[in-house]
Amino acid sequence: MNSPATSDALKPEEVQSEAMEHEENQPETDQTEGPRYEEDFMSGPVQTSSAEHEQTADHDVKIETRDLNVFYDSFHAIKSVDMEIRNQEITALIGPSGCGKSTLLRCLNRMNDEIPGARVEGEVLIDGKSIYSNETDLVSLRRRVGQVFQQPNPFPMSIYDNVAYGPRLQRRLSRDEADEIVERSLRGAALWDEVKDDLRKSALDLSGGQQQRLCIARCLAVEPEVLLMDEPCSALDPSATFRIEELMLELKERYAIVIVTHNMYQASRVSDRTGFFLLGELVEFDMTTRIFEDPQDDRTDAYIRGRFG
């Protein structure tokens, strides 16, 4: 698992200098409304708009946690977390290894239920309804809240069958229906043009970046409302990482996205809001620009500057 303080990380003053040089060398762009994506000075996509992506505007709350606590036997992993995750936004969770980021992510589709000794207290609401009530259908919940994991995990079957697998479990599909779902999902994951002539090829023959986009397509095929991404780029090279980040920025127009990342530049490039976790506590949660430019807690400032982690 990568540390946020890498050996080639730029010092804050170097980052500022690089950014200023980059801005000076950029051609003028029109100021029409709507999100645009550019390549930032750290070789990744960055979203911009005529009003800084309208970051002062609030989208509807999709997920809310209230006094959320998670225990693994006697270990207190998540401590009284209150957080709101909004539609059409990317929320990044950052913090050192073992701080509770992935544990919180698993609370949002009840994957912690599968871990022996795990216990959850407090509330997680989706569209105002508790997902921890006795009436919750876990299959339906995990269709609504899809998850992409750190390592790509395609099934040992064809590309086509990977994407069609979930919808086929839900209902009987005609060939035309399956074809339409597969194409729509692969297009949604920006993979269609690369594999459309090889749909019967084994998914295991794809590159790592293609496999991760295939896993995203597999999530999209069951028409989720939320996408959870647990370090989706940590096993990928820079080029594949760039493609996944571009894809996240496109997908957020339709979904609420929550991403766990150790890559500070990635969090600053693609997310709208960022939460910093430390020892199970949500230390600070705010708009991403504020977290990285004007953190209110000294621990947040120390972490994003690479002083620990």
Residue frames as qw, qx, qy, qz and C-alpha x, y, z in Angstrom:
[[0.000, 0.890, 0.456, 0.000, 0.00, 0.00, 0.00],
 [0.462, 0.471, -0.021, 0.751, 1.58, 3.30, -1.06],
 [0.331, -0.551, -0.385, 0.663, 2.42, 5.99, 1.46],
 [0.235, 0.926, 0.295, 0.028, 1.14, 9.48, 0.71],
 [0.148, -0.903, 0.333, 0.228, 4.65, 10.82, 1.30],
 [0.926, 0.283, 0.115, 0.220, 6.59, 9.35, -1.60],
 [0.651, -0.344, 0.164, 0.656, 10.28, 9.87, -2.22],
 [0.325, 0.212, 0.391, 0.835, 9.70, 12.04, -5.27],
 [0.063, -0.835, -0.544, 0.058, 6.95, 14.21, -3.71],
 [0.286, 0.581, 0.027, 0.761, 7.33, 17.91, -4.45],
 [0.236, -0.291, -0.497, 0.782, 7.78, 20.36, -1.59],
 [0.157, 0.779, 0.546, -0.266, 4.87, 22.80, -1.17],
 [0.031, 0.774, -0.153, -0.614, 6.87, 25.71, -2.62],
 [0.158, -0.217, 0.790, 0.552, 7.94, 23.53, -5.58],
 [0.226, 0.505, 0.831, 0.056, 4.32, 22.51, -6.20],
 [0.128, 0.847, 0.283, -0.432, 3.27, 26.17, -6.20],
 [0.070, -0.610, 0.465, 0.638, 6.09, 27.10, -8.60],
 [0.208, 0.061, 0.890, 0.401, 5.24, 24.23, -10.97],
 [0.209, 0.666, 0.706, -0.123, 1.57, 25.20, -10.91],
 [0.082, 0.829, 0.038, -0.552, 2.32, 28.84, -11.69],
 [0.103, -0.405, 0.674, 0.609, 4.57, 27.90, -14.61],
 [0.234, 0.297, 0.903, 0.202, 1.89, 25.56, -15.92],
 [0.190, 0.786, 0.504, -0.304, -0.78, 28.28, -15.77],
 [0.003, 0.734, -0.232, -0.638, 1.46, 30.77, -17.57],
 [0.085, -0.279, 0.796, 0.530, 2.05, 28.36, -20.44],
 [0.334, 0.406, 0.848, -0.071, -1.59, 27.39, -20.96],
 [0.002, -0.265, -0.480, -0.836, -3.60, 28.74, -23.91],
 [0.369, 0.031, 0.306, -0.877, -6.72, 30.68, -23.09],
 [0.007, -0.286, -0.949, -0.134, -9.88, 28.61, -22.90],
 [0.294, -0.458, -0.334, -0.770, -13.43, 29.76, -23.37],
 [0.117, -0.092, 0.662, -0.734, -15.52, 30.42, -20.31],
 [0.601, -0.204, -0.471, -0.613, -18.68, 28.59, -21.30],
 [0.642, -0.385, 0.412, -0.520, -20.67, 26.97, -18.55],
 [0.979, 0.041, -0.120, -0.161, -20.28, 23.32, -17.63],
 [0.702, -0.551, 0.407, 0.195, -17.49, 21.06, -16.36],
 [0.634, 0.681, -0.367, -0.010, -14.29, 20.72, -18.36],
 [0.893, -0.361, 0.177, 0.204, -11.38, 18.38, -17.86],
 [0.352, 0.845, -0.395, 0.082, -7.78, 19.40, -18.30],
 [0.876, 0.002, -0.343, 0.338, -4.44, 17.78, -17.54],
 [0.364, -0.927, 0.087, -0.034, -2.80, 19.18, -14.43],
 [0.196, 0.802, -0.555, 0.106, 0.86, 19.62, -13.68],
 [0.446, -0.377, 0.796, -0.161, 1.05, 16.22, -11.95],
 [0.218, 0.180, -0.847, -0.449, -0.02, 14.40, -15.13],
 [0.075, 0.355, 0.915, -0.174, -3.62, 13.72, -14.26],
 [0.065, -0.595, -0.530, -0.601, -7.06, 15.01, -15.24],
 [0.101, -0.282, -0.501, 0.812, -8.40, 17.91, -13.26],
 [0.083, 0.702, 0.674, 0.216, -11.92, 19.23, -13.42],
 [0.139, -0.194, -0.099, 0.966, -12.51, 22.93, -13.93],
 [0.129, 0.722, 0.653, 0.188, -15.42, 25.21, -14.67],
 [0.134, 0.648, 0.088, 0.744, -16.23, 28.86, -14.96],
 [0.462, -0.700, 0.155, -0.523, -16.99, 28.84, -11.23],
 [0.036, -0.450, 0.851, -0.269, -14.46, 26.31, -9.94],
 [0.311, -0.115, -0.932, -0.147, -16.82, 23.44, -10.68],
 [0.515, -0.530, -0.217, -0.637, -19.57, 25.18, -8.69],
 [0.514, -0.015, -0.767, 0.383, -18.01, 23.90, -5.47],
 [0.148, -0.063, 0.458, -0.874, -20.10, 26.24, -3.37],
 [0.673, -0.066, -0.235, -0.698, -23.31, 24.64, -4.62],
 [0.417, -0.188, 0.832, -0.314, -24.72, 21.76, -2.61],
 [0.493, 0.011, -0.732, -0.470, -26.00, 18.68, -4.37],
 [0.799, -0.374, -0.095, -0.462, -28.60, 16.43, -2.76],
 [0.317, -0.487, 0.779, -0.236, -27.36, 14.25, 0.09],
 [0.736, 0.136, -0.586, -0.311, -27.28, 10.61, -1.01],
 [0.760, -0.185, -0.575, 0.240, -25.67, 8.95, 2.02],
 [0.228, -0.751, 0.273, -0.556, -25.49, 10.17, 5.60],
 [0.641, -0.097, -0.687, 0.328, -23.71, 8.60, 8.56],
 [0.392, -0.734, 0.057, -0.551, -24.80, 9.50, 12.08],
 [0.508, -0.610, 0.538, -0.284, -22.62, 8.72, 15.09],
 [0.919, 0.249, -0.286, -0.102, -21.20, 5.75, 13.19],
 [0.359, -0.637, 0.671, -0.117, -18.98, 3.41, 15.21],
 [0.884, 0.236, -0.380, -0.133, -17.40, 0.14, 14.08],
 [0.509, -0.596, 0.604, -0.144, -15.77, -2.45, 16.29],
 [0.735, 0.267, -0.619, -0.070, -13.77, -5.56, 15.42],
 [0.668, -0.314, -0.600, 0.309, -14.28, -7.51, 18.63],
 [0.405, -0.750, -0.294, 0.432, -12.88, -5.03, 21.22],
 [0.403, -0.113, 0.239, 0.876, -10.98, -2.86, 18.71],
 [0.223, 0.799, 0.367, -0.421, -12.71, 0.46, 18.04],
 [0.560, 0.144, 0.491, 0.652, -12.03, 1.01, 14.31],
 [0.041, 0.525, 0.344, 0.778, -14.43, 3.89, 13.50],
 [0.256, -0.360, -0.589, 0.677, -15.30, 6.49, 16.12],
 [0.095, 0.726, 0.474, -0.490, -18.52, 8.50, 16.00],
 [0.234, -0.056, 0.486, 0.840, -18.34, 9.56, 12.36],
 [0.360, 0.726, 0.442, -0.384, -20.90, 12.02, 11.00],
 [0.198, -0.275, 0.562, 0.754, -20.62, 12.56, 7.25],
 [0.609, 0.599, 0.320, -0.408, -22.75, 13.48, 4.25],
 [0.360, -0.122, 0.711, 0.592, -22.01, 12.11, 0.77],
 [0.407, 0.582, 0.162, -0.686, -23.71, 13.91, -2.10],
 [0.741, 0.491, 0.451, 0.083, -25.00, 13.03, -5.52],
 [0.567, 0.768, 0.065, 0.290, -22.90, 14.01, -8.54],
 [0.123, -0.882, 0.427, -0.155, -19.81, 14.46, -6.41],
 [0.795, 0.165, -0.519, 0.266, -16.64, 12.51, -5.72],
 [0.538, -0.783, 0.210, -0.230, -15.84, 12.19, -2.03],
 [0.631, 0.412, -0.591, 0.288, -12.25, 11.18, -1.23],
 [0.764, -0.641, 0.038, -0.063, -11.25, 9.49, 2.03],
 [0.534, 0.596, -0.470, 0.373, -7.60, 9.99, 2.92],
 [0.584, -0.696, 0.330, -0.256, -5.38, 9.08, 5.86],
 [0.016, 0.542, -0.840, 0.003, -2.57, 6.70, 6.85],
 [0.567, 0.000, -0.800, -0.196, -2.90, 2.93, 6.61],
 [0.400, -0.270, -0.818, 0.313, -5.16, 1.43, 9.26],
 [0.052, 0.004, 0.278, -0.959, -6.99, 4.69, 10.02],
 [0.352, 0.384, 0.724, -0.453, -10.46, 3.36, 9.12],
 [0.310, 0.387, -0.318, -0.808, -11.02, 4.58, 5.55],
 [0.365, 0.059, -0.838, -0.401, -11.78, 1.18, 4.03],
 [0.051, -0.290, -0.876, 0.381, -13.77, 0.15, 7.10],
 [0.281, 0.464, 0.272, -0.795, -16.04, 3.16, 6.60],
 [0.366, 0.287, -0.567, -0.680, -16.35, 2.37, 2.89],
 [0.261, -0.077, -0.957, -0.105, -17.49, -1.18, 3.70],
 [0.138, 0.342, 0.673, -0.641, -20.15, 0.21, 6.05],
 [0.347, 0.363, -0.093, -0.860, -21.87, 1.88, 3.10],
 [0.691, 0.132, -0.499, -0.506, -22.90, -1.43, 1.52],
 [0.799, -0.400, 0.297, -0.336, -22.65, -3.58, 4.65],
 [0.755, 0.392, -0.518, 0.091, -19.65, -5.56, 3.48],
 [0.063, -0.488, 0.697, -0.521, -18.44, -5.48, 7.09],
 [0.839, -0.159, 0.177, -0.489, -21.25, -7.95, 7.80],
 [0.917, 0.263, -0.301, -0.005, -19.03, -10.59, 6.20],
 [0.337, 0.522, -0.615, 0.485, -16.17, -10.03, 8.68],
 [0.685, -0.418, -0.584, 0.123, -16.28, -12.18, 11.87],
 [0.486, -0.405, -0.387, 0.671, -16.37, -10.06, 15.01],
 [0.092, 0.218, 0.168, 0.957, -17.40, -6.86, 13.24],
 [0.093, -0.667, -0.689, 0.268, -20.06, -4.78, 14.96],
 [0.132, 0.369, 0.234, 0.890, -21.64, -1.55, 13.73],
 [0.131, -0.649, -0.596, 0.454, -23.36, 1.05, 15.90],
 [0.054, 0.476, -0.073, -0.875, -25.03, 4.25, 14.75],
 [0.620, 0.600, 0.434, -0.258, -26.79, 4.90, 11.47],
 [0.189, -0.190, 0.591, 0.761, -26.08, 4.85, 7.75],
 [0.478, 0.609, 0.456, -0.439, -28.88, 6.36, 5.70],
 [0.217, 0.010, 0.640, 0.737, -29.31, 6.18, 1.93],
 [0.215, -0.397, -0.469, -0.759, -31.98, 8.53, 0.64],
 [0.412, -0.427, 0.235, -0.770, -33.02, 9.01, 4.26],
 [0.923, -0.205, -0.108, -0.307, -33.58, 5.30, 5.00],
 [0.446, -0.623, 0.640, -0.061, -31.41, 3.20, 7.30],
 [0.670, 0.378, -0.606, -0.202, -29.51, 0.42, 5.57],
 [0.154, 0.233, -0.887, 0.368, -29.00, -1.36, 8.90],
 [0.662, -0.079, 0.267, -0.696, -32.69, -1.97, 9.53],
 [0.521, -0.047, 0.849, -0.070, -33.94, -5.55, 9.64],
 [0.660, 0.597, 0.371, -0.265, -35.93, -4.88, 6.48],
 [0.166, 0.760, -0.472, -0.416, -32.87, -4.19, 4.31],
 [0.948, 0.270, 0.163, 0.031, -32.38, -6.61, 1.43],
 [0.479, -0.615, 0.418, 0.466, -28.58, -7.02, 1.16],
 [0.565, 0.233, 0.615, 0.497, -28.67, -8.14, -2.47],
 [0.205, 0.873, 0.376, 0.234, -30.67, -5.06, -3.42],
 [0.320, -0.909, 0.094, 0.252, -28.42, -2.82, -1.30],
 [0.535, -0.420, 0.518, 0.519, -25.24, -4.09, -2.96],
 [0.471, 0.518, 0.553, 0.452, -26.78, -3.59, -6.37],
 [0.015, 0.970, 0.219, 0.105, -27.55, 0.02, -5.49],
 [0.254, -0.891, 0.370, 0.069, -24.11, 0.55, -3.95],
 [0.918, 0.333, -0.136, 0.167, -21.49, -1.02, -6.21],
 [0.490, -0.780, 0.340, 0.189, -17.87, -1.47, -5.20],
 [0.739, 0.581, -0.284, 0.188, -14.57, -1.58, -7.10],
 [0.805, -0.556, 0.053, 0.200, -11.65, -3.03, -5.18],
 [0.244, -0.803, 0.426, 0.337, -7.94, -2.30, -4.98],
 [0.245, -0.252, 0.844, 0.405, -6.95, -5.26, -7.15],
 [0.590, 0.197, -0.357, -0.697, -8.98, -5.86, -10.35],
 [0.407, -0.080, 0.881, -0.229, -11.03, -9.02, -9.84],
 [0.602, 0.236, -0.387, -0.658, -12.56, -10.08, -13.17],
 [0.859, -0.057, 0.438, -0.259, -14.31, -13.44, -13.21],
 [0.285, -0.324, 0.807, 0.403, -12.53, -16.25, -15.12],
 [0.520, 0.545, 0.658, 0.011, -14.89, -15.98, -18.06],
 [0.426, 0.460, 0.377, 0.682, -15.28, -13.88, -21.19],
 [0.061, -0.005, -0.099, 0.993, -15.45, -10.09, -21.20],
 [0.432, -0.286, -0.449, -0.728, -19.07, -10.34, -22.35],
 [0.655, -0.403, -0.637, -0.049, -20.07, -12.77, -19.60],
 [0.376, -0.150, -0.462, 0.789, -18.36, -10.68, -16.92],
 [0.150, -0.048, 0.007, -0.988, -20.54, -7.69, -17.74],
 [0.586, -0.217, -0.471, -0.623, -23.74, -9.68, -18.26],
 [0.395, -0.060, -0.866, 0.301, -23.27, -11.74, -15.08],
 [0.061, 0.159, 0.553, -0.816, -25.07, -9.41, -12.66],
 [0.514, 0.143, -0.106, -0.839, -28.08, -8.59, -14.83],
 [0.595, 0.031, -0.749, -0.291, -28.53, -12.31, -15.61],
 [0.229, -0.120, -0.840, 0.476, -28.75, -13.00, -11.87],
 [0.245, 0.188, 0.324, -0.894, -31.52, -10.43, -11.55],
 [0.695, 0.419, 0.290, -0.508, -33.71, -11.64, -14.38],
 [0.703, 0.197, 0.606, 0.316, -33.84, -13.68, -17.55],
 [0.089, 0.688, -0.223, -0.685, -32.40, -11.69, -20.45],
 [0.808, 0.553, 0.203, 0.004, -32.93, -12.06, -24.17],
 [0.735, 0.039, 0.188, 0.650, -29.80, -11.98, -26.31],
 [0.224, 0.705, 0.201, 0.643, -30.68, -8.50, -27.56],
 [0.453, -0.870, -0.064, -0.185, -31.15, -7.23, -24.01],
 [0.806, -0.428, 0.130, 0.388, -27.83, -8.71, -22.90],
 [0.607, 0.345, 0.220, 0.682, -26.05, -7.23, -25.93],
 [0.009, -0.842, -0.156, -0.517, -27.46, -3.79, -25.16],
 [0.624, -0.781, 0.024, 0.003, -26.45, -3.95, -21.48],
 [0.818, -0.177, 0.173, 0.519, -22.93, -5.15, -22.29],
 [0.456, 0.499, 0.202, 0.709, -22.33, -2.43, -24.87],
 [0.209, -0.879, -0.128, -0.410, -23.84, 0.34, -22.72],
 [0.724, -0.677, 0.050, 0.127, -21.81, -0.70, -19.67],
 [0.766, -0.032, 0.197, 0.611, -18.53, -1.04, -21.55],
 [0.260, 0.677, 0.182, 0.664, -19.08, 2.35, -23.16],
 [0.429, -0.868, -0.090, -0.234, -19.84, 3.78, -19.73],
 [0.756, -0.555, 0.196, 0.286, -16.51, 2.41, -18.49],
 [0.232, 0.854, -0.376, -0.275, -14.62, 3.76, -21.55],
 [0.474, -0.334, 0.799, 0.160, -13.67, 0.24, -22.61],
 [0.758, 0.463, 0.392, -0.239, -15.98, -0.55, -25.54],
 [0.517, 0.796, -0.267, -0.168, -13.74, 0.70, -28.34],
 [0.050, -0.628, 0.777, -0.025, -10.83, -1.39, -27.03],
 [0.320, -0.111, 0.931, -0.137, -12.68, -4.71, -26.67],
 [0.664, 0.336, 0.159, -0.649, -15.72, -4.62, -28.98],
 [0.695, 0.428, -0.503, -0.283, -14.11, -7.07, -31.40],
 [0.401, 0.247, -0.844, 0.256, -12.93, -9.43, -28.63],
 [0.581, -0.408, 0.175, -0.682, -15.95, -9.80, -26.36],
 [0.967, -0.122, -0.165, -0.149, -15.52, -13.58, -26.21],
 [0.510, 0.464, -0.557, 0.463, -11.90, -13.21, -25.14],
 [0.641, -0.448, -0.535, 0.320, -11.07, -14.15, -21.53],
 [0.188, -0.957, -0.042, -0.217, -11.21, -11.17, -19.20],
 [0.743, -0.569, 0.183, 0.303, -8.01, -12.46, -17.62],
 [0.701, 0.236, 0.281, 0.612, -6.12, -11.62, -20.82],
 [0.097, 0.929, 0.158, 0.320, -6.78, -7.89, -20.44],
 [0.379, 0.389, -0.403, 0.737, -4.20, -5.48, -19.05],
 [0.267, -0.323, -0.675, 0.607, -4.49, -4.37, -15.41],
 [0.144, 0.218, 0.086, -0.961, -6.04, -1.04, -16.34],
 [0.471, -0.049, -0.578, -0.665, -8.51, -2.70, -18.71],
 [0.433, -0.271, -0.852, 0.118, -9.44, -5.24, -16.05],
 [0.086, -0.317, -0.517, 0.791, -10.20, -2.45, -13.58],
 [0.337, 0.165, -0.169, -0.911, -12.39, -0.68, -16.13],
 [0.477, -0.131, -0.795, -0.350, -14.11, -4.01, -16.82],
 [0.281, -0.330, -0.784, 0.444, -14.88, -4.28, -13.09],
 [0.141, 0.288, 0.188, -0.928, -16.36, -0.78, -13.25],
 [0.435, 0.045, -0.543, -0.717, -18.45, -1.85, -16.27],
 [0.396, -0.221, -0.891, 0.024, -19.64, -4.87, -14.29],
 [0.061, -0.368, -0.571, 0.732, -20.85, -2.49, -11.56],
 [0.261, 0.247, -0.131, -0.924, -22.56, -0.21, -14.07],
 [0.293, -0.074, -0.837, -0.457, -24.39, -3.15, -15.65],
 [0.266, -0.472, -0.824, 0.166, -26.67, -3.53, -12.61],
 [0.060, -0.709, -0.262, -0.652, -27.49, 0.21, -12.64],
 [0.495, -0.382, -0.533, 0.570, -26.17, 1.30, -9.22],
 [0.080, -0.952, -0.231, -0.185, -26.78, 4.65, -7.56],
 [0.337, -0.870, 0.358, 0.027, -23.45, 4.85, -5.72],
 [0.837, 0.367, -0.334, 0.229, -19.93, 3.70, -6.65],
 [0.599, -0.748, 0.278, 0.066, -17.41, 2.85, -3.93],
 [0.739, 0.559, -0.304, 0.224, -13.78, 2.67, -5.06],
 [0.724, -0.656, 0.174, 0.124, -11.19, 1.29, -2.64],
 [0.303, -0.643, 0.536, 0.456, -7.79, 2.45, -3.96],
 [0.826, 0.463, 0.301, -0.116, -8.78, 1.58, -7.54],
 [0.543, 0.800, -0.240, 0.088, -5.51, 2.86, -9.05],
 [0.483, -0.737, 0.473, 0.004, -2.95, 1.59, -6.54],
 [0.751, -0.114, 0.608, 0.231, -2.00, -1.41, -8.70],
 [0.628, 0.698, 0.314, 0.140, -2.00, 0.50, -12.00],
 [0.552, 0.009, 0.148, 0.820, 0.66, 2.33, -13.99],
 [0.008, -0.416, -0.128, 0.900, 0.39, 6.13, -14.52],
 [0.218, 0.021, -0.570, -0.792, -1.28, 5.80, -17.93],
 [0.354, -0.388, -0.835, -0.164, -3.97, 3.43, -16.64],
 [0.216, -0.476, -0.542, 0.657, -4.41, 5.64, -13.57],
 [0.081, 0.216, -0.162, -0.959, -5.03, 8.63, -15.83],
 [0.332, -0.183, -0.715, -0.588, -7.78, 6.71, -17.69],
 [0.357, -0.471, -0.785, 0.187, -9.49, 5.68, -14.45],
 [0.137, -0.430, -0.318, 0.833, -9.41, 9.25, -13.14],
 [0.197, 0.061, -0.405, -0.891, -10.88, 10.59, -16.38],
 [0.380, -0.308, -0.817, -0.306, -13.58, 7.95, -16.10],
 [0.262, -0.462, -0.669, 0.520, -14.41, 8.92, -12.51],
 [0.030, 0.316, 0.053, -0.947, -14.91, 12.52, -13.55],
 [0.344, -0.060, -0.599, -0.721, -17.33, 11.39, -16.29],
 [0.410, -0.328, -0.851, -0.036, -19.22, 8.93, -14.06],
 [0.146, -0.304, -0.570, 0.749, -19.81, 11.42, -11.27],
 [0.282, -0.006, -0.219, -0.934, -22.28, 13.24, -13.49],
 [0.663, -0.192, -0.533, -0.490, -24.58, 10.25, -12.89],
 [0.779, -0.317, -0.525, 0.130, -23.50, 8.78, -9.57],
 [0.410, -0.846, 0.296, -0.172, -22.32, 9.58, -6.07],
 [0.814, 0.309, -0.414, 0.265, -18.74, 8.28, -5.89],
 [0.555, -0.781, 0.279, -0.066, -16.65, 7.57, -2.78],
 [0.772, 0.457, -0.371, 0.239, -12.96, 6.84, -3.26],
 [0.707, -0.655, 0.175, 0.201, -10.32, 5.70, -0.76],
 [0.694, 0.616, -0.152, 0.339, -6.86, 6.82, -1.85],
 [0.673, -0.539, 0.002, 0.507, -3.34, 7.25, -0.48],
 [0.487, 0.265, 0.295, 0.778, -2.46, 9.47, -3.43],
 [0.078, -0.629, -0.322, 0.704, -2.78, 13.08, -2.30],
 [0.054, 0.273, -0.424, -0.862, -2.48, 14.41, -5.83],
 [0.144, -0.286, -0.864, -0.389, -5.26, 12.08, -6.96],
 [0.142, -0.635, -0.677, 0.345, -7.56, 13.24, -4.18],
 [0.045, -0.588, -0.056, 0.806, -6.88, 16.89, -5.00],
 [0.025, 0.124, -0.638, -0.760, -7.35, 16.31, -8.75],
 [0.257, -0.235, -0.807, -0.477, -10.63, 14.44, -8.86],
 [0.250, -0.497, -0.792, 0.251, -12.62, 14.90, -5.66],
 [0.140, -0.721, -0.249, -0.631, -15.14, 17.54, -4.65],
 [0.555, -0.718, 0.202, -0.369, -14.98, 16.85, -0.91],
 [0.591, 0.309, -0.687, 0.289, -12.31, 15.17, 1.18],
 [0.727, -0.643, 0.026, -0.241, -12.39, 13.52, 4.58],
 [0.337, 0.551, -0.688, 0.331, -9.17, 13.00, 6.56],
 [0.878, -0.409, -0.181, -0.172, -9.17, 10.01, 8.91],
 [0.256, 0.536, -0.683, 0.426, -6.72, 9.32, 11.71],
 [0.035, 0.080, -0.890, 0.447, -6.94, 6.46, 14.23],
 [0.039, -0.463, -0.886, -0.014, -10.61, 5.89, 13.38],
 [0.010, 0.702, 0.369, -0.609, -11.58, 9.53, 13.82],
 [0.407, 0.697, 0.376, 0.455, -12.84, 11.78, 11.03],
 [0.434, -0.354, -0.161, 0.812, -10.51, 14.67, 11.81],
 [0.138, 0.501, -0.064, -0.852, -11.69, 17.03, 9.08],
 [0.398, 0.422, 0.771, 0.263, -14.25, 16.92, 6.28],
 [0.129, 0.733, 0.075, -0.664, -14.68, 19.79, 3.84],
 [0.667, 0.736, -0.022, -0.115, -14.50, 20.87, 0.23],
 [0.901, 0.058, 0.056, 0.427, -11.31, 19.47, -1.29],
 [0.373, 0.690, -0.072, 0.616, -9.89, 22.89, -2.14],
 [0.394, -0.800, 0.184, -0.412, -10.21, 23.95, 1.50],
 [0.928, -0.344, 0.107, 0.090, -8.70, 20.73, 2.84],
 [0.824, 0.165, 0.089, 0.534, -5.60, 21.09, 0.67],
 [0.305, 0.620, 0.007, 0.723, -5.22, 24.87, 0.69],
 [0.191, -0.518, 0.312, -0.773, -6.46, 25.87, 4.14],
 [0.617, -0.271, -0.738, 0.032, -6.89, 22.88, 6.49],
 [0.400, -0.737, 0.036, -0.544, -8.36, 23.80, 9.86],
 [0.864, -0.487, 0.130, -0.015, -6.67, 21.05, 11.88],
 [0.074, -0.784, 0.603, 0.130, -2.90, 20.84, 12.34],
 [0.629, -0.135, 0.763, 0.059, -3.03, 17.07, 11.91],
 [0.688, 0.631, 0.357, -0.014, -4.61, 17.43, 8.47],
 [0.242, 0.928, -0.272, -0.075, -1.99, 19.97, 7.46],
 [0.355, -0.592, 0.719, 0.086, 0.84, 17.71, 8.65],
 [0.724, 0.127, 0.677, 0.036, -0.53, 14.70, 6.78],
 [0.641, 0.729, 0.240, 0.018, -1.09, 16.35, 3.40],
 [0.143, 0.904, -0.402, -0.017, 2.40, 17.89, 3.59],
 [0.841, 0.270, -0.456, 0.106, 3.88, 14.41, 4.10],
 [0.109, -0.655, 0.572, -0.481, 5.10, 14.90, 7.66],
 [0.403, -0.167, 0.859, -0.267, 3.68, 11.54, 8.69],
 [0.781, 0.305, 0.028, -0.545, 1.69, 8.69, 7.22]]
